[in-house]
């Protein structure tokens, strides 16, 4: 009879965390290619996570996507942050792209014993590798600004983190960005 990873008093915490996500399916098996899975520290306790990827076939519908972060101290289930352009977009090439963001406790993100999965409306778990860390600038600079200027500039830093994690499709000159602007009645920029 196999033993439970939780039964041993000295069980490896990383093994325990991964065991909690049993049943998660590999993204490659589903035809989902993860382009980016990364986070940026938005504050001393909070990280903003970005997940971007493309589907080879039509993806499952997204009504309530969430991230599952299983670590030795417990399991976190943050919901996806709202996106005014939608979480799923069909690219001009015909492929379906997902752009999801999450706010997660920073301690769970930096703990290498954590395991990650994408929860698709409680119907499907997609296993994810450990997210990469993205630094917007030298953390010592942010700490010096925080000490000197207080909370107001810390909020500006968090705003910059959100902009850094925004979908690239909204950048000026991108096809999706121009389509959104046209739909909102914004005139197209003059050609150079």
C-alpha positions, 0 to 999 in steps of 0.5 A: 500500500503506497504511503501518503506524502503527508504521513511521514513526519519528515516528508519533503515539503516540495513533494507534499506541495506537488502531491496536492496538485495530483490530477493536473494535466500537462499544458502540452498534452492539451495543446497549450503552449505557455509563453510567459509565466512570471511575477513581479514584486508589487509590494513587500507581501504581494506579487503580480503574476502574468500567464500568457500562452497560445492554444493549438486548438480552440481553448476551453471557455474561461468563466472563472479562471484561477491560479492554484499555488500549493506550498508547505503552509497551505494552498492559495487560490487567487482568482484571475484579475479582471481584464477589460479586453478579455482573458482569451483573444483570437490572434490574427494568425487564428490561434487563441491566446490567453492573457491572465493576471493574478495577485499572489502572496509574495512568500508563496511565489519565492518559495521554491517548494511551491507548485502551481496549476491553472484552474479552469472553472473548476473543470480542468487543472493545467500544471505550470512550472515555477514562475520566473521573477521579473525585476523592474529595477534594482530592488535597493532603489525601490527600498530607498524611494519607499523609505524616503517618500513613503507610501505614495511613491510605493503606489506609483511603483505598484502602478508601474508593475501593473503596466509592465504586466499589461498585455503587449497587444495594447501597445501602440502600433499593434494590430489588436491595439489599433482595433481596440482604439478604432472600436472606441472611436479613437483616430488612428495615428498618422503613418510615418 
